[in-house]
Amino acid sequence: MRADFDALAAIGATAAGGVDRRSLGSAHLEARGWFLERARSAGLETRVDPAGNHSAVFGADGPTLLLGSHLDSVPDGGRFDGALGVVSALHVLLAVQASGLELPVTLEAIDFTDEEGTLVGLLGSEALTGALTMEALRAPRGGRDALEAGLERAGLKEEELAAARRDPGSLAGYLELHIEQGPILERAHRQIGVVTSIVGARSFSLAFSGRAGHAGTTPMTERRDAGLAAAAFAVAVEEVVRRDFPSCVATVGDIRLEPGAFNVVPGVARLALEFRSSDLQELDSLEVALLARARAEVTRRRVALEIEPVGRWEPTSLDQEICDAIEAAADGLRLSSVRLHSGAGHDAQALAAITPAGMVFVPSVEGLSHDPGELTHWDDCVNGANVLLEAALALAAARA
Ligand SMILES: [Zn+2]
C-alpha cells in the first residue's frame, strides 16, 4: 500500500512536497490512468462510467459495496486528501482477493470525478446518485470554459454525464476513508474518527460593477470604485459571521479586479464567496444576511451587483449502523476512536442520499490540509485502511 501511495504522490508532485492534480487536468488524468492500470495488473475488473468515475471491481455477486474517494486535488494541494481513500479502497479489494474470502457483495473501489470543485464539485458522485443538476453545469464554480475543456480532455460528454446514475437497489452502501483535515483527532489523541455528519456549503460568484477611470484625474468623491465595494464586502463577511453566526464559517477566496492596473480605478470586481454550516436553517439565514450585506454596497459605493449561485451542498447525516460498524472495527483493532462532524465536504455527502454511507477519519498533523505540507503519519494511514477493511467485511456480512 505504501508503494502505491508513493507512486500516486509522484504524479503531479510539486516542489513544495504536495501535488497539483486539478480535476481533469493532465496530472489528474495520469493519476486515474495509473489507478486503472494498477487494478488491472492485479487481476481486478476495471470500469469508467459516463461521468468519468474510475472503478476497480472484485466479486460478481450481490449488491455493490462502494469504497471510494477522489484522486483530484485543489491547486497546490497535499498528497493525502482523497488519494489515501482511493489507495486504501483498492487495497481492501486486494486483501479480500488474496484471502480467498467469498463475500455476499461486490466490492468496488471508486475514484470520483471532480470532488474538489475545481470545475463543479462532487461532479462524479452527484452524477452517480442522480443529484447532478443542469443548473450546476450551466454555472459551474470554475466557469464554463474550464468545464468544457476538462470534459473534452477526459473524453467525456456533458449530455451523457447523467447516464452514470445508479439504481439505489444495486448498492449495499458506501464507505470512505479520508484524512480529517482538522485538528480534533490529534488534539484528543484519538486514532480513528467516526464521522456522524457532514457540513452543508453554498458558493456564489459576485460581480460589483462601477466605472473604471483615470487614477490621477478622477476625484475621490466622484468614483464608483468596484474594488472598494469588494474589499468592504470581504471585511464585512468576517464581521457578520463572527458576530451573528459563530458556529458557521464564510470565506471570500478570490477577488479579481478589472481592468487591474496601478493607474485605473477598478471598473469591475469579481468575488468567490463560500459559506458553510451543519444546520440547514442557519445556512439559509446566513445566505440572507451575507447577500443583504453585499447589496448594501450597491448604494454605498454606487455600483451594480450581480449574484450567481454556483454550488449548493446540503448538510448530511451519515448512517447510524455504519457508524456503529466503524466504531466496532476500531475497537476490534484496539484503536481509540471518537465520533465527530466533518467541516469539509466529501463524496459521502452525495452518496448518503441514495445508500447508507459512512466515513472513517485519520488524524491530520496540525490539522493542516489543502496545503502541500498536509501530513498523516503512515501508521495512522494503515490504521485507517484496516478499519475500512474490517468495517467493509462487517457490512458485507450484515447484508448476507
Ligand atoms: Zn478530499
Residues whose N, C-alpha, C, O or C-beta is under 5 A from the ligand:
A	BS01	ZN	D81 G82
